[in-house]
Amino acid sequence: MPPFTVLHVCMGNICRSPMAERLLTLAARRRLERLPDADPGLLDELLHSHSAGTGGWHAGEEMNPPAARQVRTRGGDVDGFAARKLRSDQIDAADLVLTATADQQEYVTALRPDATARTFVLGEFGRLLPTVDLAGLPPAGVAPDLVYTRGTALVRAVDQARAGAVPLAADDLDDPWGRGDQCFGRVADEIEETVEPLAAALLP
């Protein structure tokens, strides 16, 4: 059983999507650390959070410094990150695709129309998640098959809650590139508003 795989997408893959990638991992790790019998070292078997950009201008680069600062100050890890351009096979392998903006959502679904039901603007997913009855999902547990089964059911439930509606303008994440730490902090806060409830829904 593969780990439940979340692909985060933005434009250049050095600011928004890397923050989302690492902050989701952080949120999931913290949940595991609070469970008395769970081994945080098993996280890679439960959840794969990674990212890519619609453009390849920054391929191979590290995370933008103010983005990296936000991840580190919140307790996350930026080691080993390298920007990359989005590929079709990454979309195919993802159980959930979260984009920074509606334009990027359209880019993903134009590339892979069959991914439409599992592709959301990050803010859109966060807005719809509280409307889902988590008690109606498969049981939660610290095992790859349980997280995968619950995660894929959660994505289907959020898509049903979306009911074909288009994202709202407020669902988009502002592009903080070239702006100050205050802007990066606000964007990171907005990312956490989605990825922390997502981690809570996936793990007990």
C-alpha positions in Angstrom: 0.0 0.0 0.0 1.6 3.3 -1.0 1.7 6.3 1.4 -1.1 8.8 1.0 0.5 11.3 -1.4 -0.1 15.0 -1.5 1.4 17.1 -4.3 1.6 20.9 -3.7 1.8 23.1 -6.8 2.7 26.8 -7.2 4.5 28.7 -10.0 8.2 28.5 -9.4 8.3 25.9 -6.5 10.5 28.0 -4.2 8.0 29.8 -2.0 4.4 28.7 -1.5 4.4 25.0 -2.5 7.6 24.2 -0.6 6.2 25.8 2.5 3.0 23.8 2.1 5.0 20.6 1.5 7.1 20.9 4.6 4.3 22.4 6.9 2.0 19.4 6.1 4.9 17.1 7.0 5.4 19.0 10.2 1.8 18.9 11.2 1.6 15.1 10.6 4.8 14.5 12.5 3.6 16.5 15.5 0.4 14.4 15.6 2.4 11.2 15.6 4.6 12.5 18.4 1.5 13.0 20.6 0.5 9.4 20.2 2.0 7.2 22.9 2.6 4.1 20.8 3.4 5.8 17.5 6.8 6.0 15.9 7.4 9.4 14.1 9.9 7.6 12.0 7.1 5.8 10.3 5.8 9.0 8.8 7.3 8.4 5.4 5.3 5.2 5.2 2.1 7.0 6.0 2.3 10.3 4.1 4.3 11.6 1.2 4.1 15.4 0.9 6.0 16.9 -2.0 5.8 19.8 -4.5 6.5 21.1 -7.9 6.1 24.3 -10.0 4.2 25.0 -13.2 7.4 26.6 -14.5 11.0 25.3 -14.4 12.9 28.6 -14.0 14.1 27.7 -10.5 14.7 23.9 -11.0 17.4 22.7 -8.7 17.3 25.7 -6.4 16.8 25.7 -2.7 13.7 27.1 -1.0 13.5 30.9 -1.1 15.2 32.2 2.1 12.2 33.9 3.7 10.1 30.8 2.9 12.7 28.6 4.5 12.7 30.9 7.6 9.0 30.4 8.0 9.3 26.6 7.9 12.2 26.6 10.3 10.7 29.0 12.8 7.6 26.9 13.0 9.6 23.8 13.7 9.9 22.3 10.2 12.8 21.0 8.2 14.0 22.4 4.8 16.9 20.0 4.3 17.1 18.3 0.9 14.7 20.5 -0.8 15.3 21.3 -4.5 12.8 23.0 -6.8 11.5 21.1 -9.8 9.1 21.5 -12.7 5.7 19.8 -12.5 5.5 16.5 -14.6 2.4 14.6 -15.6 3.6 11.4 -13.7 3.7 13.4 -10.5 0.0 14.3 -10.9 -0.9 10.7 -11.8 0.8 9.4 -8.6 -0.9 12.0 -6.3 -3.9 11.2 -4.2 -4.5 14.9 -3.6 -3.2 17.9 -5.5 -3.2 21.3 -3.7 -2.4 24.3 -5.8 -1.6 27.8 -4.7 -4.1 29.5 -7.1 -7.1 28.7 -9.3 -4.9 29.4 -12.4 -2.5 26.6 -11.3 -5.5 24.3 -10.6 -6.6 24.9 -14.2 -3.0 24.1 -15.4 -3.0 20.8 -13.5 -6.4 19.7 -14.8 -5.6 20.7 -18.4 -2.5 18.6 -18.2 -4.4 15.7 -16.6 -8.2 16.0 -16.8 -8.7 12.8 -14.9 -7.1 14.5 -11.9 -9.9 17.1 -11.6 -11.8 15.4 -8.7 -8.6 15.3 -6.6 -7.2 18.7 -7.5 -8.1 21.8 -5.3 -6.9 25.2 -4.6 -5.3 24.9 -1.2 -7.6 27.5 0.4 -10.6 25.9 -1.3 -9.8 22.5 0.3 -9.3 24.1 3.7 -12.7 25.9 3.4 -14.6 22.8 2.4 -12.9 20.3 4.8 -14.9 21.4 7.9 -18.1 20.6 6.0 -17.1 16.9 5.7 -18.5 14.4 8.4 -15.2 12.8 9.4 -17.1 10.2 11.4 -18.4 8.9 8.1 -14.9 8.1 6.8 -13.0 4.8 7.2 -11.4 4.5 10.6 -8.2 6.4 11.4 -5.1 4.6 12.5 -1.3 4.6 12.4 -0.9 2.2 9.6 -0.2 2.8 5.8 -3.4 1.1 4.7 -5.6 3.0 7.2 -4.1 6.4 6.3 -4.3 5.7 2.6 -7.9 4.5 2.7 -9.1 7.3 5.0 -7.2 9.9 2.9 -8.6 8.9 -0.5 -12.1 8.7 1.0 -11.6 12.2 2.5 -10.6 13.6 -0.9 -13.8 12.1 -2.5 -15.9 13.6 0.3 -14.4 17.1 -0.2 -14.9 16.8 -3.9 -18.6 15.9 -3.3 -18.8 18.9 -1.0 -17.4 21.1 -3.7 -20.3 19.9 -6.0 -18.7 21.3 -9.1 -18.4 24.9 -7.8 -15.5 27.0 -8.8 -13.0 28.3 -6.2 -13.4 31.7 -4.6 -10.9 34.5 -5.2 -10.1 34.4 -1.5 -9.0 30.7 -1.8 -5.8 31.8 -3.7 -2.5 32.2 -1.8 -0.8 35.5 -2.6 2.6 35.1 -4.2 5.1 36.4 -1.6 8.1 36.2 -3.8 10.2 39.4 -3.5 8.2 40.6 -0.6 9.1 40.8 3.1 8.9 38.4 6.0 5.5 39.7 7.1 4.0 38.7 3.8 5.6 35.3 3.9 4.4 34.9 7.5 0.8 35.6 6.5 1.0 33.1 3.6 2.5 30.5 5.9 -0.4 31.1 8.4 -2.9 30.6 5.6 -1.2 27.4 4.6 -1.3 26.1 8.1 -5.0 26.8 8.3 -5.5 24.0 5.7 -2.6 21.6 6.3 -3.1 21.3 10.0 -6.8 20.2 9.8 -5.8 17.9 6.9 -3.2 16.2 9.1 -5.8 16.0 11.9 -8.3 14.4 9.5 -5.8 11.8 8.3 -4.3 10.7 11.6 -5.9 9.8 14.9 
